[in-house]
Amino acid sequence: MSARSFEVGFRPVRRDQLFTERVHDTYQLQAKLSEPTVCPVCGAVYHSGRWQWADKPAGAHAVLCPACHRIKDRFPAGFLDVSGDYFAAHRDELVRLMRHHEQREKAEHPLARIMDIVDSATGTMVTTTDIHLARNLGEALHHAYQGELEFHYNDAENLLRVHWKR
């Protein structure tokens, strides 16, 4: 054992120890899919253990990808609440920025998508299929326009709520 193993608070990791799942995500695959598999809605291909954009292989199985499944069920993983006087005056510009970031993210990660953009009396709610996309959109707004940015992660539901206001 190294000298570090005797420090207070250090506990070596056992590779044979079983851990219970911290968060249960119904949309996460429970087992590997047969390859090749294609999502019949968006055309994403499941290959080498992950969803990616590729040409549809011949004889591929058809399975709904987790993002299309979330969209069909109307069950977002991320919420971005955008509000404030600045947003009201520059709504179109800020929505274009968010759509641009979605396209960049989606090019590499097919499961990261904006589900909906809904206007209300107090601002706009953007829902996403991925918690990371909601965080990235909030950070992009904050980086470009400053303002107030808050994150609220619900560990029990694997849900992220982001609030940006200016």
C-alpha positions as semicolon CSV with decimal commas, in nm:
position;residue;x (nm);y (nm);z (nm)
1;M;0,000;0,000;0,000
2;S;0,111;0,352;-0,069
3;A;0,164;0,617;0,193
4;R;-0,161;0,784;0,080
5;S;-0,368;0,481;0,178
6;F;-0,306;0,553;0,544
7;E;-0,427;0,914;0,525
8;V;-0,748;1,000;0,702
9;G;-1,058;0,966;0,483
10;F;-0,893;0,752;0,216
11;R;-1,061;0,423;0,135
12;P;-0,929;0,205;-0,147
13;V;-1,181;0,121;-0,418
14;R;-1,270;-0,244;-0,449
15;R;-1,337;-0,343;-0,808
16;D;-1,556;-0,638;-0,706
17;Q;-1,788;-0,430;-0,488
18;L;-2,143;-0,385;-0,619
19;F;-2,298;-0,041;-0,604
20;T;-2,665;0,037;-0,621
21;E;-2,776;0,270;-0,897
22;R;-2,781;0,630;-0,767
23;V;-3,030;0,753;-1,022
24;H;-3,271;0,542;-1,222
25;D;-3,327;0,685;-1,567
26;T;-3,602;0,505;-1,757
27;Y;-3,472;0,645;-2,083
28;Q;-3,121;0,507;-2,033
29;L;-3,060;0,178;-2,212
30;Q;-3,069;-0,118;-1,973
31;A;-2,869;-0,343;-2,205
32;K;-2,670;-0,310;-2,524
33;L;-2,878;-0,309;-2,839
34;S;-2,820;-0,541;-3,131
35;E;-2,598;-0,376;-3,386
36;P;-2,667;-0,212;-3,615
37;T;-2,975;-0,036;-3,481
38;V;-3,137;0,280;-3,623
39;C;-3,389;0,518;-3,470
40;P;-3,685;0,525;-3,710
41;V;-3,769;0,887;-3,618
42;C;-3,438;1,077;-3,630
43;G;-3,214;0,829;-3,810
44;A;-2,944;0,811;-3,542
45;V;-2,744;0,487;-3,554
46;Y;-2,651;0,282;-3,248
47;H;-2,299;0,157;-3,315
48;S;-2,009;0,061;-3,087
49;G;-2,222;0,109;-2,778
50;R;-2,341;0,464;-2,847
51;W;-2,582;0,664;-3,061
52;Q;-2,418;0,856;-3,344
53;W;-2,494;1,014;-3,678
54;A;-2,403;0,775;-3,960
55;D;-2,546;0,630;-4,278
56;K;-2,822;0,378;-4,217
57;P;-2,672;0,029;-4,250
58;A;-2,859;-0,235;-4,445
59;G;-3,064;-0,474;-4,233
60;A;-3,056;-0,251;-3,925
61;H;-3,296;-0,305;-3,636
62;A;-3,538;-0,021;-3,558
63;V;-3,548;0,108;-3,199
64;L;-3,654;0,450;-3,074
65;C;-3,349;0,638;-2,940
66;P;-3,372;0,782;-2,586
67;A;-3,406;1,141;-2,716
68;C;-3,696;1,057;-2,948
69;H;-3,850;0,851;-2,666
70;R;-3,835;1,155;-2,433
71;I;-3,983;1,379;-2,704
72;K;-4,265;1,131;-2,770
73;D;-4,342;1,106;-2,396
74;R;-4,301;1,483;-2,346
75;F;-4,067;1,416;-2,054
76;P;-3,769;1,657;-2,059
77;A;-3,447;1,607;-1,864
78;G;-3,351;1,975;-1,860
79;F;-3,541;2,299;-1,820
80;L;-3,401;2,642;-1,903
81;D;-3,610;2,934;-1,780
82;V;-3,511;3,256;-1,958
83;S;-3,656;3,588;-1,844
84;G;-3,595;3,956;-1,788
85;D;-3,631;4,285;-1,972
86;Y;-3,321;4,222;-2,185
87;F;-3,456;3,888;-2,299
88;A;-3,793;4,042;-2,387
89;A;-3,620;4,304;-2,604
90;H;-3,377;4,058;-2,771
91;R;-3,577;3,734;-2,776
92;D;-3,509;3,637;-3,139
93;E;-3,134;3,693;-3,105
94;L;-3,113;3,483;-2,787
95;V;-3,324;3,202;-2,935
96;R;-3,092;3,196;-3,239
97;L;-2,794;3,164;-3,005
98;M;-2,959;2,871;-2,824
99;R;-3,050;2,699;-3,154
100;H;-2,692;2,745;-3,277
101;H;-2,554;2,581;-2,961
102;E;-2,806;2,298;-2,995
103;Q;-2,695;2,231;-3,355
104;R;-2,328;2,226;-3,251
105;E;-2,397;1,992;-2,960
106;K;-2,633;1,769;-3,157
107;A;-2,374;1,723;-3,434
108;E;-2,157;1,529;-3,190
109;H;-2,418;1,404;-2,943
110;P;-2,740;1,294;-3,119
111;L;-2,928;1,260;-2,790
112;A;-2,883;1,629;-2,696
113;R;-3,178;1,821;-2,839
114;I;-3,410;2,109;-2,763
115;M;-3,758;1,964;-2,723
116;D;-3,961;2,283;-2,712
117;I;-3,942;2,660;-2,665
118;V;-4,257;2,793;-2,501
119;D;-4,323;3,162;-2,434
120;S;-4,513;3,277;-2,127
121;A;-4,601;3,610;-1,971
122;T;-4,280;3,609;-1,762
123;G;-4,031;3,473;-2,018
124;T;-3,955;3,157;-2,210
125;M;-3,915;2,793;-2,105
126;V;-3,675;2,580;-2,309
127;T;-3,696;2,205;-2,251
128;T;-3,418;1,965;-2,349
129;T;-3,367;1,589;-2,379
130;D;-3,037;1,612;-2,191
131;I;-2,934;1,786;-1,868
132;H;-2,596;1,878;-2,015
133;L;-2,756;2,068;-2,303
134;A;-2,971;2,272;-2,061
135;R;-2,657;2,361;-1,864
136;N;-2,463;2,447;-2,182
137;L;-2,742;2,672;-2,311
138;G;-2,755;2,859;-1,980
139;E;-2,378;2,898;-1,977
140;A;-2,379;3,020;-2,339
141;L;-2,636;3,289;-2,255
142;H;-2,438;3,390;-1,948
143;H;-2,110;3,399;-2,140
144;A;-2,253;3,609;-2,424
145;Y;-2,484;3,842;-2,228
146;Q;-2,387;3,808;-1,858
147;G;-2,693;3,831;-1,632
148;E;-2,788;3,601;-1,346
149;L;-2,745;3,225;-1,388
150;E;-2,866;2,961;-1,141
151;F;-2,862;2,580;-1,152
152;H;-3,092;2,354;-0,953
153;Y;-3,020;1,983;-0,988
154;N;-3,266;1,730;-0,849
155;D;-3,058;1,418;-0,784
156;A;-3,362;1,204;-0,709
157;E;-3,520;1,273;-1,049
158;N;-3,201;1,329;-1,254
159;L;-3,345;1,664;-1,357
160;L;-3,176;2,002;-1,407
161;R;-3,348;2,338;-1,388
162;V;-3,148;2,636;-1,512
163;H;-3,259;2,997;-1,464
164;W;-3,107;3,285;-1,664
165;K;-3,227;3,640;-1,621
166;R;-3,118;3,978;-1,745
